[in-house]
């Protein structure tokens, strides 16, 4: 089963030119609990090829949202950038399998 | 004191619900505020000092807002005018405004707030230890930047409003500054003001009908109330609190000139099925710093696009571009005397990993593969010359030596496209100021127009 199968929506977007932020909208409290406990930060760091201490994580129970923020893998708009708005990074997390 | 701020949409140029705007005007706002820009579309706008939105769309929407202002009899403020908020885009917006004032027969006092920074000012601030990098900041190099702007806060907008302006056209500001300025100067609670300004800066994005644009934010001495104005649009505690997540790396903290907003203690209450009340947000004062943005030219580009529909080539697209790249590098060296480090040549496989590159985790059996070749060189002429040199090989190069020459699909002629300059963001720093106005300037004009017969 993937995260996308469980949650309402996974969204990613630039947070300024140097950061990207990914919001997992769990919708249901039980799904939030399951991901909050079952999704290891290290797995997300590997997925985005970023050092774990560079990855900020917020588990927001009131909103049933898990948020990850990381320095952009490439700076927005630089020669190596493939996704100006950073909105496709969400697909990686959406397709991650979860026990 | 209560301050009522009407926000017609998240950005000028994306459209808004005209009926909702009329409803807002009828509710007697104290000010109308709209954002004009963002870095979200990339470094081109700032690098070139140009608006990304069309003049026609901007003028059409600005006309409606200038009419709303005249009817409401309150100031109209645009922040980050012309996408990037350089002096050139402030002047561009000013031209549009003067043209409309004449067409509408409006008598207007206009204040222009300029945010562009001369290199010498930033260099002096850097030398005296007043420029601080924010992680992850690029190494600072100021000599080749085409534009530098500083993000103005509430203080500079307040100064522009204090000139008695009917319209304020501001250069680069923080997303929230235009909305926060008036309620702060009237003594509304700072925590509630900055929080409400952040919730309001994207217009109706904090509601259940994001594209309708128009919202009203009422500020007072204990917090704020937000209400969407389009028919059927609703704000809920969830839609409002979730907006703190949007384009924000930390959903509880927002840095502004002179401090930060902390929403950890915020409480969101539904007043009815469309309005939300928020209290408990805190403003934590700190040093007065303004964020800097800058861009430079990082080269010039030419692109070429070929489509591999033949199954053998679609399946082996990566092997094909690897072999092609090494062949082309040697051709470019022989014919143009350019080594691989003198230019950039990259082929991206659309249909394989075009959006995510090395991060891609899925693989499949694509029907076809778009091969997007991107050449980056020191001049446009050199990029174009490399494009012409590689063109026949991108069309015909074989996967192995012992097979027939293939011919791929080029979607247009000529196959190459000159893209012009590639800009890159060059600053992620803040600059400390003793006086908020020391890095900004205001110019005022009075446009006297005859009412058309």
Interface residues (C-beta under 8 A of the other chain):
Chain A: X13 X14 X15 X16 X17 X18 X19 X21 X23 X25 X47 X48 X49 X56 X58 X60 X62 X63 X65 X67 X69 X71 X73 X75 X76 X77 X78 X79 X80 X82 X83 X84 X85 X88 X89 X91 X92 X95
Chain B: X39 X40 X41 X42 X43 X44 X134 X135 X136 X137 X138 X238 X241 X242 X245 X246 X247 X248 X249 X250 X251 X252 X298 X299 X344 X346 X348 X354 X355 X356 X357 X358 X359 X361 X362 X374 X376 X422 X423 X424 X425 X428
